[in-house]
């Protein structure tokens, strides 16, 4: 086990005994990274800070549920992702959706885009995806989760995750091709 993981597991053990000092140490270690994860979802600094705080509170309250199958950071990241998605669902952000019949499934794993497409354009296009595709695309491409993890986080089957990823990728390519991030603009 790596030294950092040993330190984290020791801090987690101390947190189980309600050590505020250990909680603060874990907070300092992971807060910035978790804030960045939340920002990738909610795009608002104040909301990302709130989500990060709520995630830490939830993690410390449920620290006994942490079984050590993954690193503490990975476990905490999942809490942040879930809180971010819950936040967005609660706000009921509305995105204009393309009609389903216009989308075609693509089995190819290639995610390349034209060389003239900038990173910011890809980020904007991902933001323009309907939620059901955006969450899967973001979790897969940006956060690095696999379909098993995505299906667990979002509460649906792995086949649904694969299908939404393929449709989201097709939709994303269409948006980038047309460089129109809102349907009809």
C-alpha positions as CSV (number, residue, x, y, z in Angstrom):
1,X,0.0,0.0,0.0
2,X,1.3,3.5,-0.9
3,X,2.3,5.8,2.0
4,X,-0.5,8.3,1.1
5,X,-3.1,5.6,1.3
6,X,-1.7,4.5,4.7
7,X,-2.0,8.1,5.9
8,X,-5.5,8.4,4.6
9,X,-6.6,5.0,6.1
10,X,-5.1,6.1,9.4
11,X,-7.0,9.4,9.2
12,X,-10.2,7.5,8.3
13,X,-9.7,5.3,11.4
14,X,-9.4,8.4,13.5
15,X,-12.5,9.9,11.9
16,X,-14.4,6.9,13.0
17,X,-13.5,7.9,16.5
18,X,-14.9,11.4,15.8
19,X,-11.4,13.1,15.7
20,X,-12.0,16.6,14.4
21,X,-8.3,17.0,13.8
22,X,-8.4,13.9,11.4
23,X,-11.5,15.3,9.7
24,X,-9.8,18.6,9.1
25,X,-6.7,16.8,7.8
26,X,-8.9,14.8,5.3
27,X,-10.7,17.9,4.4
28,X,-7.5,19.8,3.6
29,X,-6.2,16.9,1.6
30,X,-9.3,16.4,-0.6
31,X,-11.3,19.7,-0.6
32,X,-9.7,21.3,-3.6
33,X,-10.0,18.2,-5.8
34,X,-13.6,17.6,-4.8
35,X,-14.5,21.2,-5.4
36,X,-13.1,20.8,-9.0
37,X,-15.2,17.8,-9.5
38,X,-18.3,19.6,-8.3
39,X,-17.4,22.6,-10.5
40,X,-17.3,20.4,-13.6
41,X,-20.9,19.6,-13.0
42,X,-22.5,22.7,-11.6
43,X,-20.4,25.5,-13.2
44,X,-20.9,27.8,-10.2
45,X,-18.3,28.5,-7.5
46,X,-20.8,29.0,-4.7
47,X,-22.8,25.9,-5.5
48,X,-19.6,23.8,-5.9
49,X,-18.4,25.0,-2.5
50,X,-21.8,24.1,-1.0
51,X,-21.8,20.7,-2.6
52,X,-18.2,20.0,-1.5
53,X,-19.1,21.0,2.1
54,X,-22.2,18.8,2.0
55,X,-20.3,15.9,0.6
56,X,-17.7,16.1,3.5
57,X,-20.4,16.3,6.1
58,X,-22.2,13.3,4.6
59,X,-18.9,11.4,4.4
60,X,-18.0,12.1,8.0
61,X,-21.5,11.1,9.1
62,X,-21.4,7.9,7.2
63,X,-17.7,7.1,7.7
64,X,-18.6,3.7,9.1
65,X,-20.0,2.8,5.6
66,X,-16.5,3.3,4.1
67,X,-15.2,-0.2,3.7
68,X,-11.9,0.5,2.1
69,X,-12.6,-1.3,-1.1
70,X,-11.5,1.8,-2.9
71,X,-9.4,4.8,-1.7
72,X,-11.1,7.3,0.5
73,X,-10.7,9.9,-2.3
74,X,-12.6,7.7,-4.7
75,X,-15.4,7.0,-2.2
76,X,-15.6,10.8,-1.5
77,X,-15.6,11.6,-5.2
78,X,-18.6,9.4,-5.7
79,X,-20.4,11.3,-3.0
80,X,-19.5,14.6,-4.6
81,X,-20.7,13.3,-8.0
82,X,-24.0,12.1,-6.6
83,X,-24.6,15.4,-4.7
84,X,-23.8,17.4,-7.9
85,X,-26.3,15.4,-9.9
86,X,-28.9,15.6,-7.2
87,X,-28.3,19.4,-7.1
88,X,-28.8,19.7,-10.8
89,X,-31.9,17.6,-10.8
90,X,-33.4,19.7,-8.0
91,X,-32.7,22.8,-10.0
92,X,-34.4,21.2,-12.9
93,X,-32.1,22.7,-15.5
94,X,-33.9,22.6,-18.8
95,X,-32.0,21.8,-22.0
96,X,-33.5,21.7,-25.5
97,X,-33.4,18.1,-26.6
98,X,-33.0,16.8,-30.1
99,X,-35.8,14.5,-31.1
100,X,-34.8,10.9,-30.4
101,X,-35.4,9.8,-34.0
102,X,-32.6,12.1,-35.2
103,X,-30.1,10.3,-33.1
104,X,-28.4,7.2,-34.4
105,X,-26.4,4.7,-32.4
106,X,-22.7,4.4,-33.1
107,X,-20.8,1.4,-31.8
108,X,-17.4,2.9,-32.6
109,X,-15.2,3.8,-29.5
110,X,-13.5,6.7,-31.3
111,X,-13.9,10.0,-29.5
112,X,-11.8,12.1,-31.8
113,X,-13.1,15.4,-33.2
114,X,-11.9,17.8,-35.9
115,X,-8.5,19.4,-35.1
116,X,-10.1,22.9,-35.3
117,X,-12.5,22.1,-32.4
118,X,-11.2,23.8,-29.2
119,X,-11.5,22.2,-25.7
120,X,-13.9,25.0,-24.6
121,X,-16.2,24.1,-27.6
122,X,-16.3,20.5,-26.4
123,X,-17.0,21.6,-22.9
124,X,-19.8,23.9,-24.1
125,X,-21.2,21.1,-26.3
126,X,-21.2,18.7,-23.4
127,X,-23.1,21.3,-21.3
128,X,-25.7,21.5,-24.1
129,X,-26.5,17.8,-24.0
130,X,-29.7,16.7,-22.4
131,X,-29.2,15.7,-18.8
132,X,-29.7,12.0,-19.5
133,X,-26.8,12.0,-22.0
134,X,-24.7,14.7,-20.4
135,X,-24.4,12.9,-17.0
136,X,-23.2,9.7,-18.7
137,X,-20.8,11.5,-21.1
138,X,-19.4,13.6,-18.3
139,X,-19.0,10.7,-15.9
140,X,-17.3,8.5,-18.6
141,X,-15.1,11.1,-20.4
142,X,-14.3,13.6,-17.7
143,X,-14.5,11.7,-14.4
144,X,-13.3,8.4,-15.8
145,X,-16.0,6.1,-14.5
146,X,-16.8,2.8,-16.3
147,X,-20.3,1.6,-17.1
148,X,-20.6,-0.4,-14.0
149,X,-19.8,2.6,-11.8
150,X,-22.0,4.9,-13.9
151,X,-25.0,2.6,-13.7
152,X,-24.5,2.4,-9.9
153,X,-24.2,6.1,-9.5
154,X,-27.2,7.0,-11.7
155,X,-29.3,4.0,-10.8
156,X,-29.9,2.2,-14.1
157,X,-28.6,-0.8,-16.0
158,X,-25.2,-0.9,-17.6
159,X,-26.8,-1.4,-21.0
160,X,-28.6,1.9,-20.4
161,X,-25.3,3.6,-19.6
162,X,-23.7,2.2,-22.8
163,X,-26.7,3.3,-24.9
164,X,-26.8,6.8,-23.5
165,X,-23.1,7.1,-23.9
166,X,-23.3,6.1,-27.6
167,X,-26.3,8.4,-28.2
168,X,-24.6,11.2,-26.2
169,X,-21.5,10.8,-28.3
170,X,-23.5,11.0,-31.5
171,X,-25.4,14.0,-30.3
172,X,-22.1,15.6,-29.2
173,X,-20.5,15.1,-32.6
174,X,-23.6,16.6,-34.2
175,X,-23.4,19.7,-32.0
176,X,-19.6,20.1,-32.7
177,X,-20.2,19.6,-36.4
178,X,-22.8,22.3,-36.4
179,X,-21.2,24.3,-33.6
180,X,-24.6,25.1,-32.3
181,X,-24.9,24.2,-28.7
182,X,-28.6,25.0,-28.4
183,X,-31.0,23.4,-30.8
184,X,-32.5,26.0,-33.2
185,X,-29.8,28.6,-32.7
